[in-house]
Amino acid sequence: MRTRFEFSPRKIDPARAIALRQEIEEFHADYCATLDAGQVEAWPDFFTEDGLYRVTARENAELGLPVGLVYSEGRAMMHDRAVAISRTQMFAPRYMLHLVSNTRVISESPNGEIESQAAFMLMQTLVEGPTTLHLAGTYYDRYLRQDGVLKLKERQVVYDTTILANDLVYPV
C-alpha cells in the first residue's frame, strides 16, 4: 500500500488518464451520494465479489503494517457489515457528507485494472449537534470493469486524523 508521501509516477498516456479520471470521479460521485443518503446496504455493490476494503491509520501505512481499523474481504463480508450498521440503532441520528478531490490515475494494466488515488474528507453532522470533520485522508484504489461498470477491486483508506470518534462504523 502506498502512502501519500510516496510519489508514484504515472504509467499511463495523459489523454487516457484524463478519460479514466473523469470516469473515476463519476464513480466517486455515485459512491458518496449513496453513502450520504444513508443507503449503506447498497455500499457493497460498488465492489467486486472478492473486493477488499481496509481503513488504516497513516502511521501504520507508512510503516508497512497492514493492520486496519476496519477490514472487509469480499462483498459478503461488506454486506454483513452494512446490514449490521443499517439495522442497529446504537448511535445518535446523523448526516454524513463525503468530499473527494485530487483524483489521480496512476496506471492501467493490460487486463484493465486501474490504479488511482484521491483525497477525501468525511464530515459528520449530528442531528442535535455541530458539523465536524470526522475523518480525512487518501483513498488508494484498484478498479476493474464488470459489465462495463467500474467496481472497486480494492479500496485502502489511509486516514490522517489522529483522534478518532468512537463511532467510526460507517463506510468511508
C-alpha positions as CSV (number, residue, x, y, z in Angstrom):
1,M,0.0,0.0,0.0
2,R,1.4,3.4,-0.9
3,T,1.2,6.3,1.4
4,R,0.7,9.9,0.2
5,F,4.4,10.6,0.7
6,E,5.5,8.1,-1.9
7,F,5.2,9.8,-5.3
8,S,4.1,7.4,-8.0
9,P,5.0,8.5,-11.5
10,R,2.1,7.9,-13.9
11,K,2.4,4.9,-16.1
12,I,-0.3,5.9,-18.5
13,D,-0.9,8.1,-21.5
14,P,-2.1,11.6,-20.3
15,A,-5.1,11.6,-22.6
16,R,-6.2,8.2,-21.4
17,A,-5.6,9.3,-17.8
18,I,-8.0,12.3,-18.3
19,A,-10.8,10.0,-19.6
20,L,-10.3,7.5,-16.7
21,R,-10.1,10.3,-14.1
22,Q,-13.5,11.6,-15.3
23,E,-15.0,8.1,-15.1
24,I,-13.5,7.6,-11.6
25,E,-14.8,10.9,-10.5
26,E,-18.3,9.9,-11.6
27,F,-17.8,6.7,-9.6
28,H,-16.9,8.7,-6.5
29,A,-19.9,10.9,-7.0
30,D,-22.2,7.9,-7.0
31,Y,-20.4,6.2,-4.2
32,C,-20.6,9.3,-2.0
33,A,-24.2,10.1,-2.9
34,T,-25.2,6.6,-1.9
35,L,-23.5,6.7,1.5
36,D,-24.5,10.3,2.2
37,A,-28.2,9.3,1.5
38,G,-27.8,6.7,4.2
39,Q,-28.1,3.8,1.8
40,V,-25.4,1.8,3.5
41,E,-26.8,-1.6,2.4
42,A,-26.1,-0.6,-1.3
43,W,-22.4,0.1,-0.4
44,P,-21.1,-3.4,-1.1
45,D,-22.4,-3.2,-4.7
46,F,-19.6,-0.8,-5.5
47,F,-17.1,-3.6,-5.1
48,T,-16.2,-6.8,-7.0
49,E,-17.3,-10.0,-5.4
50,D,-13.8,-10.6,-4.0
51,G,-13.1,-6.9,-3.2
52,L,-11.1,-5.7,-0.3
53,Y,-11.9,-2.7,1.9
54,R,-9.5,-1.6,4.6
55,V,-9.3,1.6,6.8
56,T,-5.8,2.1,8.2
57,A,-4.0,4.9,10.1
58,R,-1.4,6.8,8.1
59,E,1.2,5.8,10.7
60,N,0.6,2.1,10.1
61,A,0.6,2.6,6.3
62,E,3.9,4.4,6.4
63,L,5.4,1.6,8.5
64,G,4.1,-1.1,6.1
65,L,1.8,-2.5,8.8
66,P,-1.4,-3.9,7.2
67,V,-3.3,-3.7,10.5
68,G,-6.6,-1.9,9.8
69,L,-9.2,-0.2,11.9
70,V,-11.8,-1.8,9.6
71,Y,-11.2,-4.8,7.3
72,S,-13.6,-6.4,5.0
73,E,-12.6,-9.1,2.5
74,G,-15.3,-9.9,-0.1
75,R,-18.7,-8.4,-0.8
76,A,-20.4,-10.9,1.5
77,M,-18.4,-9.6,4.5
78,M,-19.1,-6.0,3.5
79,H,-22.8,-6.8,3.2
80,D,-22.8,-8.3,6.7
81,R,-21.2,-5.1,8.0
82,A,-23.6,-2.8,6.1
83,V,-26.7,-4.7,7.4
84,A,-25.3,-4.5,11.0
85,I,-24.8,-0.8,10.6
86,S,-28.2,0.0,9.0
87,R,-30.3,-2.2,11.3
88,T,-28.6,-1.2,14.6
89,Q,-29.7,2.0,16.3
90,M,-26.9,2.3,18.7
91,F,-25.7,5.8,17.6
92,A,-27.4,9.2,17.6
93,P,-29.0,10.3,14.3
94,R,-26.5,11.9,12.0
95,Y,-25.8,13.0,8.4
96,M,-22.6,12.1,6.7
97,L,-21.0,14.1,3.8
98,H,-18.2,12.6,1.8
99,L,-15.9,15.0,-0.2
100,V,-13.4,13.5,-2.7
101,S,-10.9,15.5,-4.7
102,N,-7.5,15.5,-6.4
103,T,-8.2,12.2,-8.2
104,R,-5.0,10.8,-9.9
105,V,-4.9,7.9,-12.2
106,I,-1.7,6.0,-11.7
107,S,-1.8,3.1,-14.1
108,E,-4.0,0.9,-16.2
109,S,-2.8,-2.7,-16.7
110,P,-3.4,-4.8,-19.9
111,N,-6.2,-6.7,-18.1
112,G,-8.0,-3.4,-17.5
113,E,-7.1,-2.9,-13.8
114,I,-6.9,0.8,-13.0
115,E,-4.9,2.1,-10.0
116,S,-5.8,5.5,-8.6
117,Q,-5.7,7.7,-5.6
118,A,-7.8,10.6,-4.3
119,A,-8.0,12.8,-1.2
120,F,-11.2,12.6,0.9
121,M,-12.8,14.3,3.8
122,L,-15.8,12.8,5.8
123,M,-17.9,15.4,7.6
124,Q,-20.5,14.4,10.2
125,T,-23.5,16.4,11.4
126,L,-25.3,15.2,14.4
127,V,-29.0,16.0,14.2
128,E,-28.7,17.8,17.6
129,G,-25.1,18.9,17.3
130,P,-22.5,20.6,15.2
131,T,-20.9,19.6,12.0
132,T,-17.4,18.2,12.5
133,L,-14.6,16.8,10.4
134,H,-15.0,13.0,11.1
135,L,-12.1,11.7,9.0
136,A,-9.6,12.9,6.3
137,G,-7.0,11.1,4.3
138,T,-6.4,9.3,1.0
139,Y,-8.1,6.6,-1.0
140,Y,-5.7,4.1,-2.7
141,D,-7.9,2.2,-5.1
142,R,-7.8,-0.5,-7.7
143,Y,-10.7,-0.9,-10.1
144,L,-11.9,-3.5,-12.6
145,R,-14.8,-3.3,-15.1
146,Q,-17.7,-5.7,-14.7
147,D,-20.3,-5.5,-17.4
148,G,-18.8,-2.1,-18.5
149,V,-19.1,-0.6,-15.0
150,L,-16.2,0.3,-12.7
151,K,-16.1,-1.7,-9.5
152,L,-13.6,-1.5,-6.7
153,K,-11.3,-4.4,-6.5
154,E,-9.6,-2.8,-3.6
155,R,-10.1,0.4,-1.5
156,Q,-7.3,1.2,1.0
157,V,-8.5,4.1,3.1
158,V,-5.5,5.7,4.8
159,Y,-6.6,8.3,7.3
160,D,-4.6,11.2,8.6
161,T,-6.9,12.0,11.6
162,T,-5.1,11.2,14.8
163,I,-8.0,11.3,17.2
164,L,-10.9,9.2,16.0
165,A,-14.5,9.3,17.1
166,N,-15.7,6.1,18.8
167,D,-18.5,5.8,16.3
168,L,-16.4,5.2,13.1
169,V,-18.6,2.4,11.8
170,Y,-19.9,3.9,8.6
171,P,-18.1,3.2,5.3
172,V,-15.6,5.9,4.3
